Amino acid sequence: MNIKDIKPIPHYIIKAILREDKKLNPGQRGTTRYYAYLITRRKELIKITVAMRYYRKKPYLKQVAIHTLHGKECLVKDMCFNYISGYITGWYAEGLSRYQKWYEGGWDTADDKYFDPYAPVVNIQVVTRLARYKYSAIELCEDTNIFKYLRTYERYPQLEYIMKLGLKKLAASRQILEKIGKDKQFCKWLIRNKEALSAHYHYVEVILKAYNTGGDMAVLQRVKELKLKLIHDSAYTQFKRQFTGNTERLVKYLAENNVTLSLYSDYYNACSELGLDMGEDKNSFPHDFRRWHDIRTDEYATKKALEDEQKRKELYEQFGLVANKYLSLQKQNGREYVAIIAKSPSDLIREGNTLHHCVGRMGYDQKFVREETLIFFIRIKSAVSTPFVTVEYSLSLHKILQCYADHNTKPDDNALHFINKIWLPYANKQLRQLTA
């Protein structure tokens, strides 16, 4: 597009932007945000990005970037990109700034992939009026980078099929789109499995393997996730060495038995402490994992109790000192839930026995005393003495390592919201103040 072709923002577009901004950003008057609108010139689709902000209750809007659907370059004005703060727009020409920034002035050219901030398109209907995109299903595209979507559609018209099936998560995969274009049986398979595919994220490799082999997609997904966690998480280095060259069998066993790596790690460590040969299949791959997990961890707990009776008093004293040190990380004024730090090893034992997990065993008390991790009990405020969810919190990483309800199950969404969005930020803030 030529600079001479740039026209002022149409009044109906200004009204549309103001309506959209009122809906998306009620009360956010001082910040700059971006919207976009579409036009056509010489049969080419053009996206114009508009910066807007309020100053003294008056809205200011101006064009800052222009992208063409098939162009290699874009036009940009009064905007730059900062790796820390993102896109920045100058407002000197509008009289909102006393000094002109170095990037302010006339229109300039840049690579098409740059200067394309998040900007909701206010007149998406322009696309569907064009005959070549009538069946593009653009109205189902939730990504504001609609040009990327349309470029993909031009190459793979079967993108419409994916979108209308409700499988938007697969729309960015060229492997999937190519497979749909070549294999009608794959299309039928997608229809049969669309509920599972739309409910959860699946790796493309997993989807294609499930189709080609007829394997259980959920199991294959767990195998893939376990492999990645085993490779990248240093917490499992100890027993990972035991399965060098045989990790495929391990992750398949864990996936088929729905066992997490952290749960298997507890079992493995208990067996090792008991002196069992983990080279034997009956120990490494027990037929009833949860039964043998409980047996071995109980045996380990008994062994440790006999060995450490003399140190018990010291442990309790040290545990109490650490608990008091980090008492401020508790949160007891939540609306529905509270977070309470464990006060003694016996608290861990009671919690573990009630919720049927390992927090009362497997050395969590020792990790607590060494200040490697802290254990917090998430309780329903109206039943604060009843165990509900247990959290292991890393002092060095400032993050949650484990979070389980009864029988090592995932807590419900309300509890997870409290843990991740309310208590964790609060605990991290308190910890920073404590260690400052």
N, C-alpha and C positions, 0 to 999 in steps of 0.2 A: 504494500500500500504506500502511496506517495504522501508525503507530509502535506501537500497542497489539498489532498482529499479529506483531511481531518475537519470535521464540522463540529460545532458546539453540541453539548449534550442536549438531546430533545427534551422538551418540557414533560412529556409523558413518562420518559425514563427517569427524570429527576423525581417525579411523584412516586414512581414505582420503587425507587431506591429508598426514599424516605419512609414509605410504608413498610418495606422489608426491614429497615434499620430499627424502626419502632418496635417491630415484632421480635427481632433477634437480640437487640441491645437496649432494652428499656432502662433508662437511668444512666447509661454509660455515655456521658456527654463529652468528656474531655479527651478521649482517645481517638486516634485515627484508625479507621477500618476501611475495608475495600469491598466494592461490589463491581459487577460486570454486566455489560449488555451486548447484544449481538446485532450486527448489521450485515448487509451483503453489498459488495462492490465488484462489478465486472465478473459476476457469477462466483465470486470467492466469499467464503464465510469469514467474518472478522469479529474478533472479541476485543472490546474496549474496556479496560479496567479503570474504575473511578475511585479515587480516594475521597473520603468524606470525614468531616469532624464538625463538632459544634463549638462555637465561640460566642460567649455572651448570649446564649440561647438561640443563636442564628446558625443554620446549617451552611457549610461551605463544601462544595463539590468541584472536583476537577479531574480531567483525564490524565492518567499517569503512565499507562502502558497500552500498546496496541499489538495484538497478535493475529496473524492470518493462519488459516487452517493448514495451508501447505507451504507457508513461507519458512525460510531458513533463518530469518532475522525478525526481530521485533523492534518497535519504537518505544522509547522510554523518555520520561520527562519528570524532573523534580523528585526522583526516587533513587534510593541506593539500598544495598543490602549489607547488613552487619551480622556477623556470625553469632553475636551474643544477643542482640535485641531484634534480629530479623529485619523486615523491610521498614525503611524510614522514609517519610515524605516531608519535604520542606514546604512551608506555607508563606514564604517571603512575599511572593507576588500578590498574595491575597491580603497582605497587611497584617498577618497574624504573628509575624516574627520581625524582630528589629534588624537582624543581620541575614544576609544571603549566604546560604550554605554553598560549599564547593560544587555540589552535584546539581544545583538549581540553575535553570536557564532554559534553553530551547530543547527541541526534540533531538534525540540522538539514537543511533542504532546499537543493538546488542544481539547476541546469540538468542535464538528463539526460546531456548530452555530457561533463560534467566528472566527475572522481573515478572514472575507470574505468581503473585501471592494468592493465598486463599481468598476467593471472592465469589460469593453466590451470584449466579446469573439470574437477572430479574425478568428476562423475556426469553426463556428457553423455547417457547413456542415457535420462534423464528426457524429453528432447526427442522421441526416437523412440517413446516410449510414448503420445504424444499423437497422436490420429488425424490431425489436420490437418497434422502435420509428419512423418508416417510415411515419406513419399517425398522428404523434403527433402535427403537425402544429407549431413546434418549431420556424419556420422561422417567425411566426407572433408574437412571444413573444418579447415584448419590455423591459421586466425586465431582468437585467443582471443576476439575481439569477435563472439561468436556471435549476439548480438541484431541486429547490423548485417546479418549473413548472413541471419537468419530474416526480417527486414523486407524484404530484397531478394527472398527466396523468395516471400513473400506477394504481392508485386507482380508478380514474374516467375517463375512455377512452372518455366519452362524452365531455370532455374538448375540444377536436378537433372541435366538433360541435359548441360550443360557440365561439371559436376563428374564425372559418370560417364564422360565421354569422356576425362577426364584433362587437361582444359584449364583448370586452376584459375587460371591467370594471367589468363584472360578473365572470370572470375566477377564482377569489380568493374565491368565495362563495361556500362552501360545500353544503349549503342548496339548492342553485340553481342547482348545479351539481347532487345532489341526486334526486331532483325533475325531472330533465330531464331524468335520468335513469329509473324512475318509471312511468312517466306520458307522454304518447305520445301527448295528447291534449295540454299539457303545451308547448311542443316543437313547435306545430303549432301556439300557442298563441304568443310565442317569435318571430316567423317569422313575424306574422302580426304586431307586435309592435316594431320590431327591429329599425326602424327609430327613434322613440321617445326614446327608451332605449339607443341607441348609441349617441344621441344628447346631453343628459343631464344625470347627475348622479342621481340614484334613490336608496333609501334604499332597502335592500333585503325584509324587512318587507312590504314595500309599494308594491313591485312587486308581492309578493305572495298574498297580500290582494286584489290587483287589479285583479289578475287572478281568485282567489276564489270567489270574490263577483261580478265581472263585473263592479266595480267602476271605475271612471275616475282617471287614474294614476297620472295626473298632479295635480288634486285636492288633492288626497291622499298624494302626496309628499309635497305639501304646508302645509297640516295639520300636518304632521310629523315635518317639519321644524319649524312651528309656535309653536308647543308643546315644542320642545327643547329650542327655544329662550325664551319662556314664563317661562320655568323652570329655566333657567340658567342666564338670564339677569335681574339684579337687577333694571334696569331702569323702569320696568313695575310692580314693587311691589305694587304700590298704587292701580291700578285698578284690579290687579290680585286677591286681597282680595275679591273684589266684586263678582268674579266668582268662588270662592272656591267651589269645588264640581260640578261645571258646566263649567269647562274649555273646555270639549269636544265640547260643543255646540258653545262656543266662537270661537275656532280655526276652526271649520267647517264653521261657518258663514264668518269668515275672508277669508278662503281659497276659498270658493265658490264665494265671491264677489271681490276676488283679491285685498284685502286690507292688507297693511303692519301693523305690530304692532305699529310702530312709528306714522303712520297716525291715527290709531284708538286711540292711547294714546292722541294725540292732541284733537281729538273729545271728548273723555271721560273727559278730563280735562276741556274743554269748558263747557260741560253740567253740570259738578259738580260745576263750578264757577257760573253758571246761576241758580243753586239751583234745577235742574231737578232731578226727582226720577229715578235713574239708575236701580232700581229694576223692572221697567216697560219695557216690551219688546219693546214698540214703541220707547223708548229712547236707550235701549241697543242694539237692533237689528233692526234699521230702514230699511224699505223696499228699499229705494233708498239711500244708504249710502253716496255717494259723494254729492248728493244734500243737505242732512241734515247736512253733515259735513260742507259744505260751509255756510249754514244758521246759524248753532250754533257758528261757529268760528267768523262770522261777528257780531252776537249778542254779543258775548263775547268781541270783539274788541271795539264795541260801548260802552258797559258798562264800560270797563276799561278806555276808553277815557274820559268819563264823570267823573269818579271817580278820575282820575289821572291828570286832567287838571292843577292843581296847581303844580304838580311835574314835569310837562313836561320840563320846562326849565332846571331843575336840571338834569333830565335824559339825555337831549341832551348834556349838558356840560360834564357829567361823561362819556357818550358814546364816545365823542370826545377824552377825555383824554386816555381812554383805547385803542382806535383805534391808536392814535399816539404812545402809548407805544409799540404796537406790529406791527408797520408799517414795520419793517424789515422782517416780515414773508411774505410780498408780493413778488411776482415774476413777474416782468414786462418785462423781456428780453427773454421770450420764443419764439421759432420759429413760432409756430402757435397759442398758447394760452397764456394768462396772468392770474395771480391770484391777485385780488384786495381785500383788507379788507374793510368791510362796515365802512363808516365814521359817519353815523348818523342813528337814528331810521327811518327817512324818506327814507333812502336808502333801508332799509329792506322792507318797505311798497311798494315802487316802484317795487322792485325785486319780491315780492310776488304777486303783482297785475299783473305784466307782465307775470310771469311764472305760475300763477294760483296755487300757493301753500301757505303754512302757515307761511313763514319766517317773514312776516310783522305783524303777529299776534301771539298769543299763548305764549307771554312772552319771545321770543328769545332776545329782546332788554334788558330785565332784566338779563337774563343769561349772556349776553355779558358784561354788566356793572359790574356784580359780578365776572367777569373773570372766569366763569365756562366753557363757550364755546365761540369761536369766529366764526363769519360768514364771509366767503370769497366768492367773486363772480368770477367765472371762465368765462372769456370772450374770444371770438375769437379776435386775435390781430388786424385784419383788421376792426373790428367793436366793438371797446373796450367799447363803451357806450351802447351797446345793451345787455340786460340780456340773459344769455345762460345756465349756470349751477350754482347752489347754493350749497355750502359746509358748514356743521357744523363741527367744529374742536374742539376737547377736549384738553384743556391746561394741564390737569392733566394726561391724558392717552396718549397724543401725538399721537392721531389717529383720523380718520374721523368717525363721528357718523352717519351723513346722507349726501347723495349726490344725488340731484335730478335735472332733467331738467324740461321742460314744463309739467304741469299736473302731477307732481310727477313721471315722467317716468325715466328710467335708461338712463344715458348719453351714447353716442356712444363709441366704443372701443378706438378711438383716444383720445377723451377727458379723458376717464378713465385712459389711459396710462399716459397722462400728469399729472393728479391729483395724482395718486398713485405712479408713478415711478419717476416723476420729481419734482413736487411741494412739495409733502408731505415730502420726505427726506430733501429737502431744508429748509422747514419750521421748521422741528424738529431740524435741525442743528442750525438755527438762534435762535430758542427758547433756546437751551442749552447755546449758547453764551450769550444770554440776561439774563439768570438766574444764570449764573456761578458766 
